[in-house]
């Protein structure tokens, strides 16, 4: 189990911005495998999020995901700021529960992390 103390005020503020996506991300935090792939010089990072049913590649400080929710709710209708996949990677970074791997710059550029 993950134990990370956050005030109710912070949780309420996050929920007010992200709505159900935030709740789904907090639930995914315990059920997902989240890998951080970094080059040895630490200049490039990419994140791989895996659940039992899906897998996504997300990038450092870029609010983008390949999921349908992101396409429809964030890009098309603009009714949400982000999706649960982007949020769960951010939560994993904050709580430091990422599985970290360093890979060469060439492997980083040409590997199929997706």
LINRA-V555670 format. One record per backbone hydrogen bond with DSSP energy under -1.0 kcal/mol. CO is the residue of the C=O (numbers start at 1). NH is the residue of the N-H. E is the energy in kcal/mol with one decimal. If there is no record, write none. Layout:
BEGIN
<<CO:NH:E> <CO:NH:E>>
END
This chain:
BEGIN
<<7:11:-2.2> <8:12:-2.8> <9:13:-2.1> <10:14:-2.6> <11:15:-2.5> <12:16:-2.1> <13:17:-1.4> <14:18:-2.5> <15:19:-2.9> <18:21:-1.4> <19:22:-1.2> <19:23:-1.2> <20:24:-2.7> <21:25:-2.1> <22:26:-2.2> <23:27:-1.8> <24:28:-2.3> <25:29:-1.5> <28:32:-1.8> <33:50:-2.8> <34:99:-2.8> <35:48:-2.2> <36:101:-2.8> <37:46:-2.1> <38:103:-2.6> <39:42:-2.3> <44:39:-1.8> <45:60:-1.3> <46:37:-3.1> <47:58:-3.1> <48:35:-2.7> <49:56:-2.5> <50:33:-2.8> <54:51:-2.9> <56:49:-3.0> <58:47:-3.5> <59:62:-1.7> <62:64:-1.7> <67:71:-1.9> <68:72:-2.8> <69:73:-2.8> <70:74:-1.1> <70:75:-2.3> <71:76:-1.6> <72:77:-3.1> <73:79:-2.0> <73:80:-1.7> <83:87:-2.0> <84:88:-2.5> <85:89:-1.6> <86:90:-1.9> <87:91:-2.7> <88:92:-2.3> <89:93:-2.1> <90:94:-2.3> <91:95:-2.6> <92:97:-1.9> <99:36:-2.7> <101:38:-2.5> <104:108:-2.9> <105:109:-2.2> <106:110:-2.2> <107:111:-2.2> <111:113:-1.1>>
END
